[in-house]
Amino acid sequence: MSDTQTATRRIPADLPDHIQHYIGGAFVDSVDGDTFDVLDPVTNQTYLRAAAGKKADIDLAVAAARRAFTDGPWPRMLPRERSRVLHRIADLVESRDERLAELESFDSGLPITQALGQARRAAENFRFFADLIVAQTDDAFKVPGRQLNYVNRKPIGVAGLITPWNTPFMLESWKLGPALATGNTVVLKPAEFTPLSASLWAGIFEEAGLPEGVFNLVNGLGEDAGDALVKHPDVPLISFTGESRTGQLIFANAAPFLKGLSMELGGKSPAIVFADADLDAAIDATIFGVFSLNGERCTAGSRILVQRDVYDAFVERYAAQAERVKVGYPDDPDTEVGALVHPEHYDKVMSYVELGKTEGRLVAGGGRPEGFSEGNFVRPTVFADVAPDARIFQEEIFGPVVAITPFDTDDEALALANNTRYGLAAYVWTNDLKRAHTFAQNVEAGMVWLNSNNVRDLRTPFGGVKASGLGHEGGYRSIDFYTDQQAVHITLGPTHNPTFGKGA
């Protein structure tokens, strides 16, 4: 980058140079003193060192969380009391949204305006579950005059939360909110690429009045800290968001302990555009759907299937608009695509860009943007005429890269949409109401949006099918995951018990 470019970039004030774990209400270094480098994605230079957690650190964090669960007040508080604490957390996050966004943007490379939106969503996640646990109802079943049966929900214990590096603060809140609301204690293992915003939770929770030991945080590599958390016998729940191969490892390592698992994994989601769709809206939405958050989003509509009648016009307009997407420094409010999170991930994405040049017709992007010779910057890249067996059609790239493929009939579109190991999300664009609902109900995806982008309703289930996940969270599904549902049976009338051993 030129000196002029470097001078125009704003660096957040008061950046730390060292991040510790947070265990039992105190910030601590790793037991063995080990650390790892955290890189600035714009320069790929180390800007801080984080404590590198291992099994010994996880053991301490789980012990603290277990003490807080068995001996502390949190699981025994009334829902309204826990709700008040969660609302204070939401208030604090909202009051600090600009600082949170600034640090998140610097650490992850997300554009600052999008990072700000994610910080505000984090506050909303806490507020939603604070309200839900107060309004929560459970089932009761009567046999008139004879029996009353009801469901008693109980927190389970220590929840292990393993979170990814894309929109880390918001996705941490998505797990922390319901886990804490239901009375559990937690050990959070944030992604090693982006530990900065996670380090702010401890101060927020302390100020909000969360009891000591309820929240614990251990930084570290997945193969060290994450593996130890999954295998710990005193952690009955693991909630994981990340890629599918890691999910398979977690599934195998958790199996001997019969742990509860909720795993939101990878995606290669289709966006299906029929000839009768509103093309202006479809193009705007599919541009945003794959290039927002730097393309590093699990629900990205990275396979666009377009009916042949409008295919050429769609590709031409889509490519032209993709070329106008502004790539820039993450701190610039005008930036629409920032820097990818880490040089390892940049290399992966660029390898798919080069592969795509042999598997499709490059119509936009295809390399670095001008003026950005360093850092993890990729131009929004569009390939057309991509065959269904191409790797860029089948494999999750997790960057600003999209494949466009034509289809003729509804049946062909459905076959193409389902022709992948993933099944997280799907987007359908058509003005035919019958087609929209028929297609939505037959596509292999955990979530479907009709004529809209990824607009979340926190009451609905979030999760995928096939290689995209195990279980669902969101609304009552999160309450279900983080609680034991105990059936209590009460006899109201005379008992009728079959008896043995009384003779004739």
HUGI-V293803 format. One record per run of one state. SS is the DSSP state (helix for helix, strand for strand, loop for the rest). FROM is the first residue (numbers start at 1). TO is the last residue. If there is no record, write none. Layout:
ss=SS from=FROM to=TO
ss=SS from=FROM to=TO
//
This chain:
ss=loop from=1 to=2
ss=helix from=3 to=8
ss=loop from=9 to=17
ss=strand from=18 to=19
ss=loop from=20 to=20
ss=strand from=21 to=23
ss=loop from=24 to=25
ss=strand from=26 to=28
ss=loop from=29 to=34
ss=strand from=35 to=40
ss=loop from=41 to=44
ss=strand from=45 to=51
ss=loop from=52 to=54
ss=helix from=55 to=70
ss=loop from=71 to=73
ss=helix from=74 to=76
ss=loop from=77 to=78
ss=helix from=79 to=95
ss=loop from=96 to=96
ss=helix from=97 to=108
ss=loop from=109 to=111
ss=helix from=112 to=135
ss=loop from=136 to=139
ss=strand from=140 to=143
ss=loop from=144 to=146
ss=strand from=147 to=155
ss=loop from=156 to=157
ss=strand from=158 to=162
ss=loop from=163 to=167
ss=helix from=168 to=181
ss=loop from=182 to=184
ss=strand from=185 to=189
ss=loop from=190 to=196
ss=helix from=197 to=208
ss=loop from=209 to=214
ss=strand from=215 to=217
ss=loop from=218 to=221
ss=helix from=222 to=231
ss=loop from=232 to=236
ss=strand from=237 to=241
ss=loop from=242 to=243
ss=helix from=244 to=255
ss=loop from=256 to=259
ss=strand from=260 to=264
ss=loop from=265 to=269
ss=strand from=270 to=273
ss=loop from=274 to=278
ss=helix from=279 to=295
ss=loop from=296 to=302
ss=strand from=303 to=307
ss=helix from=308 to=324
ss=loop from=325 to=326
ss=strand from=327 to=327
ss=loop from=328 to=336
ss=strand from=337 to=337
ss=loop from=338 to=342
ss=helix from=343 to=359
ss=loop from=360 to=360
ss=strand from=361 to=364
ss=loop from=365 to=380
ss=strand from=381 to=384
ss=loop from=385 to=390
ss=helix from=391 to=394
ss=loop from=395 to=400
ss=strand from=401 to=407
ss=loop from=408 to=409
ss=helix from=410 to=418
ss=loop from=419 to=424
ss=strand from=425 to=429
ss=loop from=430 to=432
ss=helix from=433 to=442
ss=loop from=443 to=446
ss=strand from=447 to=450
ss=loop from=451 to=461
ss=strand from=462 to=462
ss=loop from=463 to=465
ss=helix from=466 to=468
ss=strand from=469 to=470
ss=loop from=471 to=472
ss=strand from=473 to=473
ss=loop from=474 to=475
ss=helix from=476 to=481
ss=loop from=482 to=482
ss=strand from=483 to=491
ss=loop from=492 to=504
//
